[in-house]
Amino acid sequence: MKILIAVSSKKYSADTLSVGMKVVKAFNASTTIVDVGEKINQFSMKEVDMVQERMDSWDIDRPGVDVLEWAFEYLAEKELIKTNTIEAGFPKNTLVETEGGRSEVFLEGTFSENLNLILRNGDIVEELKNEVQNHGYDVTIIGGSGKRRMSHDLTQYINSSIFVVNNYKPNQNYRLLLAVDNSVGTKKAVKYGVRIAQALDIEVDIITVSKTDEFKDDYNKAADWASKFLRRTNINHKKIFLNGNPSELISREAGDNHIIVMGSSNRNPLKTFFQGNKPLKVLENSQCPILIVK
């Protein structure tokens, strides 16, 4: 399992990094923390040219280095990196360019196979898309952007599961809202939901929504399977059955005190264009964190 956590600043990313590292621990995952800094123009690139070189001094910091340093200090404070690494401080001189516009610092983690700090420069959607595509992550964790379109684009175009840490409140007593239906991605969503519930030590509401007045057998079977799986993992839960528009009802039930977990849409692009995409609609209408499992 490989998890990518995207950060942008201490002000906007502390909760994203906090929740992300709890998820990492639950999955025992290999972890990369990435900041996408401003695009470097050709003049600046000449001054911070690092191709295949180890930097011994930083008279001019590359845009985004300060965010990586903050992330390093956070990991040190939470004792998520080893003591000898902490004592040495943030190793700017080991930030090495690995490919165009991407630099990397390797850190040895205490509970994950490896822990890396990455700096990319350019458009955030394009850079995260390239990072996931080229390095094969299973889950990408991002903050809830004030620019709703950005979260929408990241969710739609990044080829991994996406956890949007939207309006996360550290002191909130959350429950997990697990959306279950007859789609092929439901079982994977349930398994991911269990890991999230265990990581955050929260209870689960299984929600199944039918557009009609009846619930098909496969809907009931999916809810029963999810309930059985949760019982086996000793997670307290309850089942909720509702009739109506799934996107609206899931968002309504979630409110601001749930973390939503649901599978991604398996519709073809043409149907999505005309009829919409349920997970994206839930993301747009919700005021709480959401994990869309692909």
C-alpha positions as CSV (number, residue, x, y, z in Angstrom):
1,M,0.0,0.0,0.0
2,K,1.3,3.4,-1.0
3,I,-0.3,6.7,0.3
4,L,0.4,10.2,-0.9
5,I,-0.4,13.1,1.4
6,A,-0.6,16.6,-0.3
7,V,0.2,19.6,1.9
8,S,0.3,23.3,1.2
9,S,1.0,25.2,4.5
10,K,0.8,24.9,8.3
11,K,-2.3,27.0,8.3
12,Y,-4.3,24.9,5.8
13,S,-2.6,21.4,6.1
14,A,-2.1,20.6,9.7
15,D,-5.4,18.6,9.9
16,T,-4.7,16.9,6.6
17,L,-1.3,15.7,7.7
18,S,-2.6,14.7,11.1
19,V,-5.5,12.6,9.7
20,G,-3.3,11.3,6.9
21,M,-0.6,9.9,9.2
22,K,-3.3,8.1,11.3
23,V,-4.6,6.5,8.0
24,V,-1.0,5.6,7.1
25,K,-0.6,3.8,10.4
26,A,-3.8,1.9,10.0
27,F,-2.7,0.7,6.5
28,N,0.9,0.2,7.5
29,A,1.6,2.0,4.3
30,S,4.6,3.4,2.5
31,T,4.1,7.2,2.7
32,T,5.0,10.2,0.6
33,I,4.3,13.8,1.7
34,V,4.3,16.2,-1.2
35,D,4.0,19.9,-1.6
36,V,3.4,21.5,-5.0
37,G,5.1,24.9,-5.0
38,E,4.8,27.7,-7.5
39,K,6.0,27.0,-11.0
40,I,9.7,28.1,-11.4
41,N,10.4,30.3,-14.3
42,Q,13.5,29.8,-16.4
43,F,15.4,32.6,-14.7
44,S,14.8,31.2,-11.3
45,M,15.5,27.6,-12.4
46,K,19.1,28.6,-13.3
47,E,19.6,29.8,-9.8
48,V,18.2,26.6,-8.1
49,D,19.4,24.1,-10.7
50,M,19.8,20.8,-8.8
51,V,19.9,18.2,-11.5
52,Q,21.7,15.1,-10.2
53,E,23.5,17.2,-7.5
54,R,23.3,17.2,-3.7
55,M,22.9,20.7,-2.4
56,D,25.3,21.8,0.4
57,S,23.9,25.3,0.7
58,W,20.6,27.0,0.1
59,D,21.1,30.7,-0.5
60,I,17.9,30.8,-2.5
61,D,15.2,28.4,-1.4
62,R,13.1,26.7,-4.0
63,P,9.4,27.6,-3.7
64,G,7.8,25.2,-1.3
65,V,10.9,24.2,0.7
66,D,9.5,26.0,3.7
67,V,6.4,23.8,3.6
68,L,8.5,20.7,3.5
69,E,10.4,22.0,6.5
70,W,7.2,22.6,8.4
71,A,6.0,19.0,7.6
72,F,9.4,17.6,8.8
73,E,9.0,19.5,12.1
74,Y,5.4,18.2,12.5
75,L,6.6,14.6,12.0
76,A,9.4,15.2,14.5
77,E,7.0,16.6,17.1
78,K,4.7,13.6,16.7
79,E,7.7,11.2,16.8
80,L,6.9,9.8,13.4
81,I,10.5,9.9,12.3
82,K,13.5,8.4,14.1
83,T,15.4,10.3,16.8
84,N,18.7,10.6,14.9
85,T,16.9,12.1,12.0
86,I,15.1,14.6,14.3
87,E,18.4,15.6,16.0
88,A,20.0,16.4,12.6
89,G,17.2,18.7,11.7
90,F,15.6,19.2,8.3
91,P,18.2,18.0,5.7
92,K,17.9,20.7,3.0
93,N,21.2,19.5,1.6
94,T,19.7,16.1,0.8
95,L,16.9,17.5,-1.4
96,V,17.8,16.0,-4.8
97,E,16.1,16.4,-8.1
98,T,14.9,13.0,-9.3
99,E,13.1,14.2,-12.5
100,G,11.9,17.4,-14.1
101,G,10.3,19.6,-11.5
102,R,10.4,16.9,-8.8
103,S,12.8,16.8,-5.8
104,E,12.9,14.3,-3.0
105,V,14.2,13.9,0.5
106,F,14.2,10.4,1.9
107,L,13.3,10.0,5.6
108,E,13.2,6.7,7.5
109,G,9.8,6.3,9.3
110,T,9.1,4.5,12.6
111,F,6.0,2.7,11.6
112,S,6.0,2.7,7.8
113,E,8.3,0.9,5.4
114,N,9.5,4.3,4.2
115,L,8.6,7.9,4.5
116,N,9.5,10.4,1.8
117,L,9.2,14.2,1.5
118,I,8.6,15.4,-2.1
119,L,8.6,18.8,-3.7
120,R,7.1,19.5,-7.0
121,N,6.6,22.8,-8.8
122,G,3.8,23.7,-11.2
123,D,0.0,23.4,-11.5
124,I,-1.2,21.4,-8.5
125,V,-3.7,19.2,-10.4
126,E,-1.3,18.3,-13.1
127,E,1.6,17.7,-10.7
128,L,-0.4,15.5,-8.4
129,K,-1.8,13.6,-11.4
130,N,1.8,13.0,-12.6
131,E,3.0,12.0,-9.2
132,V,0.3,9.4,-8.8
133,Q,0.6,8.1,-12.4
134,N,4.4,7.8,-12.3
135,H,4.8,6.4,-8.8
136,G,1.7,4.2,-8.3
137,Y,-0.1,5.4,-5.1
138,D,-3.2,3.6,-3.8
139,V,-4.7,6.6,-1.9
140,T,-4.1,10.3,-2.2
141,I,-5.0,12.5,0.8
142,I,-5.7,16.2,0.1
143,G,-7.2,19.1,2.1
144,G,-10.6,20.5,1.4
145,S,-9.8,23.3,-0.9
146,G,-11.8,26.6,-0.7
147,K,-11.8,26.3,-4.5
148,R,-14.4,23.6,-4.8
149,R,-13.5,23.0,-8.4
150,M,-10.0,22.0,-7.4
151,S,-11.1,19.2,-5.2
152,H,-13.6,18.2,-8.0
153,D,-10.8,18.1,-10.6
154,L,-8.3,16.2,-8.3
155,T,-11.0,13.6,-7.5
156,Q,-11.9,13.2,-11.1
157,Y,-8.5,13.1,-12.7
158,I,-6.2,11.4,-10.2
159,N,-6.0,7.7,-10.7
160,S,-6.1,6.6,-7.1
161,S,-8.6,6.6,-4.2
162,I,-9.0,10.1,-2.9
163,F,-9.5,11.2,0.7
164,V,-10.6,14.8,0.9
165,V,-10.1,16.1,4.4
166,N,-12.8,18.7,4.1
167,N,-13.7,20.9,7.1
168,Y,-12.1,18.4,9.5
169,K,-12.5,19.4,13.2
170,P,-10.0,17.7,15.5
171,N,-12.4,18.0,18.5
172,Q,-15.5,16.7,16.6
173,N,-17.0,13.4,17.6
174,Y,-17.2,11.8,14.2
175,R,-19.0,8.7,12.9
176,L,-18.2,7.1,9.6
177,L,-21.0,7.1,7.0
178,L,-20.4,4.0,4.7
179,A,-22.4,4.2,1.5
180,V,-23.3,0.7,0.3
181,D,-25.1,-0.5,-2.8
182,N,-24.8,-3.1,-5.5
183,S,-21.9,-1.6,-7.4
184,V,-18.7,-3.5,-8.0
185,G,-16.7,-1.1,-5.8
186,T,-18.8,-1.5,-2.7
187,K,-16.7,-4.3,-1.1
188,K,-13.5,-2.4,-1.5
189,A,-15.1,0.7,0.0
190,V,-16.2,-1.3,3.0
191,K,-12.7,-2.7,3.5
192,Y,-11.2,0.8,3.3
193,G,-13.9,2.1,5.6
194,V,-13.0,-0.4,8.2
195,R,-9.4,0.7,8.2
196,I,-10.4,4.4,8.5
197,A,-12.8,3.6,11.4
198,Q,-10.1,1.7,13.2
199,A,-7.5,4.4,12.6
200,L,-9.8,7.1,14.0
201,D,-11.6,4.9,16.6
202,I,-15.1,5.8,15.4
203,E,-18.4,3.9,14.9
204,V,-20.0,3.3,11.5
205,D,-23.4,4.0,9.9
206,I,-24.0,1.9,6.9
207,I,-26.3,3.8,4.5
208,T,-28.1,2.2,1.6
209,V,-30.3,4.5,-0.6
210,S,-32.8,3.3,-3.2
211,K,-34.1,5.6,-5.9
212,T,-37.4,3.7,-5.8
213,D,-39.8,2.8,-3.0
214,E,-38.4,-0.8,-3.0
215,F,-35.0,-2.2,-2.0
216,K,-33.7,-4.8,-4.5
217,D,-32.3,-8.0,-3.1
218,D,-28.8,-7.1,-4.1
219,Y,-29.0,-3.9,-2.1
220,N,-30.1,-5.8,1.0
221,K,-27.4,-8.4,0.4
222,A,-24.7,-5.7,0.1
223,A,-25.8,-4.0,3.4
224,D,-25.9,-7.4,5.1
225,W,-22.4,-8.3,3.8
226,A,-21.0,-4.9,5.1
227,S,-22.7,-5.4,8.5
228,K,-21.2,-8.9,8.8
229,F,-17.7,-7.6,7.8
230,L,-17.9,-4.9,10.5
231,R,-19.1,-7.4,13.1
232,R,-16.0,-9.6,12.4
233,T,-13.8,-6.5,13.0
234,N,-15.6,-5.6,16.2
235,I,-16.8,-2.2,14.9
236,N,-20.0,-0.9,16.4
237,H,-22.4,0.1,13.6
238,K,-26.0,0.5,12.5
239,K,-27.8,0.2,9.1
240,I,-29.8,3.0,7.5
241,F,-32.2,2.5,4.6
242,L,-33.6,5.5,2.8
243,N,-35.5,6.2,-0.4
244,G,-34.8,9.1,-2.7
245,N,-31.9,10.8,-4.4
246,P,-28.7,9.0,-3.2
247,S,-26.4,12.1,-3.6
248,E,-28.7,14.4,-1.7
249,L,-29.5,11.9,1.1
250,I,-25.9,10.8,1.7
251,S,-24.9,14.4,2.0
252,R,-27.8,15.2,4.3
253,E,-27.2,12.2,6.6
254,A,-23.5,13.0,6.8
255,G,-24.0,16.6,8.0
256,D,-20.8,17.9,9.5
257,N,-20.2,15.1,12.0
258,H,-19.5,12.1,9.7
259,I,-16.6,11.0,7.5
260,I,-18.1,9.6,4.3
261,V,-16.7,6.5,2.6
262,M,-18.1,5.4,-0.8
263,G,-17.0,3.7,-4.0
264,S,-16.3,5.6,-7.1
265,S,-18.7,5.7,-10.1
266,N,-18.3,3.0,-12.7
267,R,-20.3,4.8,-15.3
268,N,-18.9,5.4,-18.7
269,P,-17.9,9.0,-19.5
270,L,-20.9,9.6,-21.7
271,K,-23.4,8.6,-19.0
272,T,-21.5,10.7,-16.5
273,F,-21.7,13.8,-18.7
274,F,-25.5,13.5,-19.1
275,Q,-26.5,12.0,-15.7
276,G,-23.7,13.2,-13.4
277,N,-21.4,11.3,-11.1
278,K,-22.8,10.4,-7.6
279,P,-19.5,10.6,-5.6
280,L,-18.6,13.9,-7.1
281,K,-22.1,15.3,-6.4
282,V,-21.7,14.1,-2.8
283,L,-18.3,15.8,-2.6
284,E,-19.7,19.0,-3.9
285,N,-22.7,19.0,-1.5
286,S,-21.0,17.8,1.7
287,Q,-19.4,19.8,4.5
288,C,-17.3,16.9,5.9
289,P,-14.4,14.7,5.0
290,I,-15.0,12.1,2.3
291,L,-13.0,9.1,1.0
292,I,-13.9,8.0,-2.6
293,V,-12.5,4.5,-3.2
294,K,-11.4,3.6,-6.7
